[in-house]
Amino acid sequence: MTEEKGPKIVMDSNVIERCLTRIAYEILEKNKGMDNLVLVGIRTGGIYLAERLQKKISAIEGREVPLGILDITLYRDDISKSKKKAPLGKTNIPFDLTEKKVILVDDVLFTGRTIRAAMDALIDFGRPEMIQLAVLIDRGHRELPIRADYVGKNLPSSLWEAVSVNLLEKNGRDEVVIEEET
């Protein structure tokens, strides 16, 4: 009898929502409320998670936390190596980052290179008081000394596995799937 290989759902919509609720409360607790707090979602998966966190934090605090969108395409260190050119997306940070507590939001933390690029990009918009990182999945395998301040789920995985975050806004369903890369 052989084991079937295929995608394995490791988080469903209920688990994702619980994780985001917990992260929202952790952000507020660590920052003693939302004064000078802003959320910045990394294009693309981080945008939807940042929007959800914005709704949760705003509902808890009774006022809206500012939200920005960051495209890191031009800041990537692999842009010249890649055969497939990533499309350039739009950055929209409609507020000054100077003296702000920036919560950078992404879906998966892996090597740390995306976050390094995001921090480089953020600095072009001002000098934040601090940058914190919130991710839905931390799968390990860091190549740079970067860690998340807020993690939905630690998901140790092998290098030959792919972790996919499917979100309602993009894929029509909420789930995190792990499978062997082909």
Backbone torsions as a table, in degrees:
resi	resn	phi	psi	omega
1	MET	NA	125.9	-179.9
2	THR	-101.4	147.0	178.0
3	GLU	-77.3	131.9	179.0
4	GLU	-70.8	131.3	176.1
5	LYS	-103.2	134.2	-179.9
6	GLY	177.0	-177.5	-178.7
7	PRO	-65.2	140.6	177.3
8	LYS	-119.9	122.4	178.9
9	ILE	-77.7	119.5	-179.0
10	VAL	-104.6	-15.6	174.5
11	MET	-145.3	133.4	174.7
12	ASP	-105.0	-175.9	-174.9
13	SER	-61.1	-38.5	179.9
14	ASN	-64.9	-43.1	179.8
15	VAL	-65.5	-42.4	178.8
16	ILE	-59.9	-46.6	-179.6
17	GLU	-63.7	-40.5	177.3
18	ARG	-63.0	-41.9	178.9
19	CYS	-62.1	-44.3	-179.3
20	LEU	-66.4	-37.2	176.4
21	THR	-63.3	-45.1	178.6
22	ARG	-61.8	-45.0	179.3
23	ILE	-60.6	-42.3	179.0
24	ALA	-58.1	-46.4	178.7
25	TYR	-66.3	-38.5	179.0
26	GLU	-64.2	-40.2	178.4
27	ILE	-60.9	-47.5	-179.1
28	LEU	-65.0	-39.6	-180.0
29	GLU	-66.2	-48.9	-177.5
30	LYS	-63.5	-34.7	-176.6
31	ASN	-98.3	7.6	178.5
32	LYS	53.5	49.2	-178.7
33	GLY	105.8	-159.9	-175.7
34	MET	-119.6	17.9	176.5
35	ASP	-62.6	130.1	-179.2
36	ASN	60.7	18.6	-179.4
37	LEU	-92.4	135.0	173.3
38	VAL	-136.0	151.4	175.9
39	LEU	-108.7	138.6	175.8
40	VAL	-133.3	115.4	179.4
41	GLY	-91.0	134.7	177.7
42	ILE	-83.3	128.1	178.9
43	ARG	-61.4	129.0	6.6
44	THR	-109.1	-44.0	-175.1
45	GLY	-59.4	-34.0	-179.3
46	GLY	-68.4	-24.7	-179.7
47	ILE	-62.5	-49.5	-176.1
48	TYR	-66.1	-38.0	178.0
49	LEU	-68.7	-39.2	177.2
50	ALA	-63.7	-39.6	177.4
51	GLU	-62.7	-41.5	178.9
52	ARG	-66.4	-41.5	177.5
53	LEU	-64.8	-37.9	177.6
54	GLN	-58.6	-45.7	179.4
55	LYS	-62.5	-43.4	-178.6
56	LYS	-66.6	-47.4	-179.2
57	ILE	-65.1	-42.4	179.4
58	SER	-63.3	-39.0	178.3
59	ALA	-66.2	-39.5	-180.0
60	ILE	-68.2	-44.1	-173.0
61	GLU	-90.7	-16.3	179.0
62	GLY	79.7	11.7	174.1
63	ARG	-151.1	157.9	-171.6
64	GLU	-84.9	133.1	173.9
65	VAL	-87.0	133.8	-179.5
66	PRO	-62.2	146.7	-177.1
67	LEU	-131.3	133.4	176.0
68	GLY	-126.4	164.4	179.5
69	ILE	-123.8	133.2	-176.4
70	LEU	-123.1	126.1	172.3
71	ASP	-103.5	128.6	-174.7
72	ILE	-108.0	8.5	-173.3
73	THR	-48.8	-48.3	-176.1
74	LEU	-75.8	-9.2	-178.6
75	TYR	-100.9	-3.9	-177.7
76	ARG	-68.7	144.6	179.6
77	ASP	-88.0	-2.0	179.3
78	ASP	-111.5	12.6	-174.1
79	ILE	-62.3	-35.4	-179.3
80	SER	-82.2	-20.0	-178.7
81	LYS	-84.6	-26.6	-173.8
82	SER	-73.7	132.0	176.1
83	LYS	-75.6	-35.5	179.6
84	LYS	-93.1	114.9	-177.9
85	LYS	-78.4	126.1	178.0
86	ALA	-72.3	137.9	178.5
87	PRO	-68.8	141.5	178.7
88	LEU	-77.6	124.2	179.4
89	GLY	-102.3	178.8	-177.0
90	LYS	-97.9	134.3	170.9
91	THR	-95.5	134.6	177.7
92	ASN	-138.3	95.1	175.6
93	ILE	-118.8	92.6	-172.3
94	PRO	-83.6	30.0	179.7
95	PHE	-151.5	158.5	178.4
96	ASP	-78.1	134.9	179.9
97	LEU	-86.7	-9.5	-177.8
98	THR	-58.9	129.1	179.2
99	GLU	64.9	16.6	178.1
100	LYS	-96.3	153.0	170.3
101	LYS	-92.8	104.8	-175.1
102	VAL	-93.5	124.7	171.8
103	ILE	-100.8	106.5	178.3
104	LEU	-83.6	129.3	-173.9
105	VAL	-120.2	130.9	175.3
106	ASP	-141.9	165.8	-178.1
107	ASP	-82.6	-48.2	-176.4
108	VAL	-129.1	131.4	171.2
109	LEU	-101.9	123.2	-175.7
110	PHE	-126.5	-96.3	-176.6
111	THR	-77.2	-24.6	-176.8
112	GLY	98.6	-8.0	-176.2
113	ARG	-68.4	-36.6	177.2
114	THR	-62.8	-42.1	-178.5
115	ILE	-68.2	-39.1	176.2
116	ARG	-59.2	-45.2	178.1
117	ALA	-62.5	-40.2	-179.9
118	ALA	-64.9	-40.7	178.9
119	MET	-65.5	-40.1	175.6
120	ASP	-58.9	-44.6	-179.4
121	ALA	-65.2	-42.5	-179.1
122	LEU	-59.1	-40.2	-177.4
123	ILE	-62.4	-25.2	175.7
124	ASP	-68.9	-13.2	-178.4
125	PHE	-104.4	5.7	179.5
126	GLY	139.6	-177.3	-179.9
127	ARG	-114.4	95.8	-179.3
128	PRO	-64.5	152.6	172.6
129	GLU	-62.4	-41.1	177.1
130	MET	-160.1	157.9	174.0
131	ILE	-122.6	125.4	175.5
132	GLN	-116.3	156.4	-176.2
133	LEU	-120.4	128.7	174.6
134	ALA	-118.9	127.5	178.6
135	VAL	-133.5	149.7	175.7
136	LEU	-75.2	-42.4	-177.1
137	ILE	-127.1	132.4	170.0
138	ASP	-115.6	111.1	-175.7
139	ARG	-102.2	4.1	177.5
140	GLY	81.2	-160.9	178.1
141	HIS	66.1	40.9	-179.2
142	ARG	-65.6	139.3	171.2
143	GLU	-106.5	-15.4	179.1
144	LEU	-128.3	154.4	-177.6
145	PRO	-77.9	72.1	-178.0
146	ILE	-126.3	137.1	176.4
147	ARG	-136.7	155.1	179.8
148	ALA	-88.0	144.0	174.7
149	ASP	-82.7	-29.7	-177.7
150	TYR	-134.3	124.2	-176.4
151	VAL	-129.1	128.8	174.7
152	GLY	-69.8	-50.3	-179.0
153	LYS	-153.0	131.1	170.0
154	ASN	-82.2	125.7	-176.0
155	LEU	-128.9	82.1	178.1
156	PRO	-57.3	132.3	-177.2
157	SER	-144.0	160.4	177.0
158	SER	-85.9	163.3	-179.8
159	LEU	-66.2	-22.8	-178.8
160	TRP	-93.8	11.2	175.0
161	GLU	-105.5	148.3	176.4
162	ALA	-108.7	134.9	176.1
163	VAL	-110.4	121.5	-179.1
164	SER	-117.0	129.1	174.7
165	VAL	-102.5	111.8	176.4
166	ASN	-99.2	126.7	-179.7
167	LEU	-121.3	145.7	-177.4
168	LEU	-49.3	-43.0	-176.5
169	GLU	-66.2	-25.2	-175.5
170	LYS	-111.9	-42.1	-173.8
171	ASN	-113.4	-1.8	178.4
172	GLY	82.3	2.9	177.5
173	ARG	-155.6	153.4	177.1
174	ASP	-103.5	115.3	176.0
175	GLU	-168.6	156.7	172.1
176	VAL	-117.7	128.1	-173.5
177	VAL	-122.8	140.3	174.2
178	ILE	-122.7	137.5	179.3
179	GLU	-156.2	159.4	176.9
180	GLU	-71.2	137.0	178.2
181	GLU	-73.1	145.2	180.0
182	THR	-101.4	NA	NA
